């Protein structure tokens, strides 16, 4: 996931801590931000992993309410919305795209996903799909920008500071985040490649919409092929089961737990419910 170019390093004070940021690489191969045969810019992304677990999710929700965020809280299949401190009883999940705009916070049990869309950059802070118990922050400069300035860094600090989500460490490093065009799941991960691409995607919302994946907050609808008739995946993956048969389970699965789910011995394969097979629920 790391580019091979030389980077400039910037630091900004965070009280007693420092925020170290690795900025844009110099002009390099096409995948570093330029299309082959010209200077057509493509979005770039920067990422860091924050060891936030355990997180005071209630405190995060309260702060978001105080700051007027849209908030989505899912428990099982039930979804509740707030705009700041005000509940939205008329809000319909099927119409979410029409009203649920950033800044927003999505909560599902002990998990949360925070999203900001600012004039110069887009930020996602969400559970990491590759490092259990950690959160990842992905920041994407808005074109024509392909790097982040010191003003951008100060804005990011200002966004996260009220939530108490910045680690009290000597430095925090964000590095260029490059996702393969066609990522292949690691060996032993019995997961559809489109779903694995979702785990890695800088923006889960955009990726799911472009590929027709059925998403509900931090979850996606999947079909789990059992490794043996009646085999049950571990409760640790926190599935919301919608239907079952002897060979299959249709469920809402947490995006950040898809890789772990697909390693479960009870699981033969995990895929989107887009290719019906005989006996599929």
N, C-alpha and C positions, 0 to 999 in steps of 0.2 A: 504494500500500500504506500510505500515511500518513494518519492521521486529521487533521481540520482543527481540532480543539479545542485549548484551551490546556492545557499540561501543567506539572506540577510537576517539578523536577529535583532529584534526590538524588545525593550523591557519598559514596563510602566509600573510605578509603585502602586501597591494595593494595601495601604496602611503599612503593616509590618511585613506583608508578603510582596512578591514581585510576580508580574505576569510576563512570561517570556513568550514571544510570538515569532514563529518562523514564517517570514513573508514569502512573496511569490518568487519562484525560480526565474532565472534569466531565460530568454527565449530558447526553447529546447525542441524535442521531437513533437510531432503532432499531438500526442496524448496529453502534453503539458499545457494545453490551452489554445492551440492553433490548429486549424484544419490544414491538411496537406494541400500544397499547391497555392497557398495564399495566406492572408492574415485574418481569416475569419475567426473571431474569438468564440470560444465555447465556455460555459460556466466552469468555474474552478471551486474547489471545496477545501476546507481546512478542518482538522479533527483533533480532539484530545479525549482521553478517557479519564473520567473523574471517579475515584473510589468513594461514592457517596453512601453506600449501604451501611447501616440502616438509615433511612430517610424519614424525617417527620413529615409525612404526606399531609396530615391535617394542618400543620403549620404552613406548608406550601400552598394549600388551598386557601387558607385565610389571607395570606399575603396577596394571592391573585385576586381574591374578592375585593380587598382594599384598593387594589390598583385598577379595578374595572375590567378585568379579563373576562372573556367568555370561558366558561368552565363546563366540562362534560364529565360526569361521573357515571361509570358503568358498574353494576353489580349483577353478575349473571347476565341475563338478557334485558334487565331493566336499565334504562338510561335516564338520567336527570340532568337538566341544564340550569345554569345560572348565568346572568349577566351582572358581573360584580356581586353584590349582595342579594340581588333580586332573582328569585326562582322564575323559570320560564316554563309554565305548565302547558303552554300552547305549542312549544317547540317540538317538532316532529323529526325523529332521526332520519326519515326518508328524504327530508328536505334540508338536511344539515348544511349542504354546500351553499345554500342561499342566505344563511344567517350566521353560521359559525365561522367568524373571520378573526384573524389575529389582531391583537395578542390573545392567544388561547392556551388553555391548560386542559389536558385529557388525563383522567385518573381512572385506574382500574385496580381495585384492591390496594396493594402496597406500591403499585407502579404508577409513574406519571410521565407525561410528555409535554414539554413546554415549547411553544413556538412564538417567535417574533418575526415580523416582516418590517424592516426599517428602510429608510430611503436608500442607504448604501449597501445593506447586507441583510441576509436571512439567517436566522438562528434556529436550530433544533437542539433541544436538550432532552435526551430520551434514554431508556435502558439500552445497554449494549447487547447486541445479539451474539457477540463473539466472546465477551468476557463476563462470565456470570457474576452478578452482584454489583456490577459497575454501571455507570452511566457514561454516555458519550455526548460530547458537544460538537456539532457540525455547524460551521459558519461558511456561508457562500456569498462572496462579493457579488453585487448586481452588475451585470454588464452595462456599459463597457469596462467597468472596473474588473480587474482580474487579481487584485491584491488588496490587502487591508492596511489602512493607515493608522497612525497613533490615535486619531480622533475616533476611528471605528472601535479600537480597543477600549478606549474610555467609555464609549457607549455600551459595549458588551458588559463591561464591569458594572456600569450603572444599572443595567437590566437585571443582573444576577445577584448583586449585593443585597438587595432587600430580602431575598429568599434565603440567604445564608448558605448558598450553594457553592461558593468559591472555597476550595480547600486551603487550609492554612499551612501551606508548604512554601519552601524558599522560592520555587519557581513552578510555572505551569507551561508546558510546551504544546503548541498546536502545530501539526505538520500537514503538508499537502495530502489530501485524501483522494486517491485515484482508484476507481472501481473498474475492473475488467468489463469489456463490452458484453461478454457472455460468461459470467462467473460459473464455475463448476463446483458443486458441493464437495467438501472434503471427503476422503475415503471413510466409509462407515456411516456417513450421513445420508440416509435414504429419503432425500427431499427433492422434489421437483425443482429444476434449475430456475424456473421463473420465481418460485417462492424464495429460493436462496438469494436471487438477485434482489428481492424485496428486503431481506434482512440487511443487505449491504447498501441499499440505495440511500443517497444523501437525504432524499425527501420521500418518506413512505407514502404520503398522501398522493403526490404527483405520480409516483411509480405505479401505485395500485390503480389509479384512475386510468392511466395510459394503457394498462394491460388488462383491464376489466376484472381485476381482483376484488372480491367482495370484502370490504374492510368495515369494521365497526370499532372506532377508536383505536386502541392498541391491539386489536384482534383482527384476524382474517378468517373467513370461512374455508375450511379444508375438508378433504376426505382422507381418512386414515385407513389404510389397508392393514388389517391385522396380520401379524406374522404367523398366527395359528388361529383356528376358529375359537372365538370367544376370548382371545388374549386381550388383556387390559393394560393400557399405558399407565405409568405411575401417576398418582394424584398430584405429584409435585409440579406437573406441567400446567395445572390449573385450567384444564379444558372446560368449556361450556358446551356440553354434549347436547346436540339437537335431535339426533336420530341414530339408531344402531341396528345392525344386522349381525349375523354370525361372522361375516367376513369383513365388515366395514363399520366405521364410525364417522358420522358427519358432525363437525364441531366447530366452534369458534376457538381458535388457538392464538395465544399471545405471540406477536411477531418476534419479540426478543427471545422467545423460548422454542422457536421452531427447530433450530439446530439440535437442541437437547432432546426435544420430542422425537426427532427423526433418528436419534441414536438409541432410543429405547428398545430393548429386546422384543417387546410385545408389538412393535411397529414394523410392518413390512415396507411401507412406503407412505409418504405424505404428499398430497397433490391438491391443486385447486379442484373444486367440483365442476369442472368444465368438460370432462370426457367421461360421460356416463358409461358404466359397465353393468352387465347383468348382476343383480343382487345389490347394487349400490343404493344406499339410503338416499 
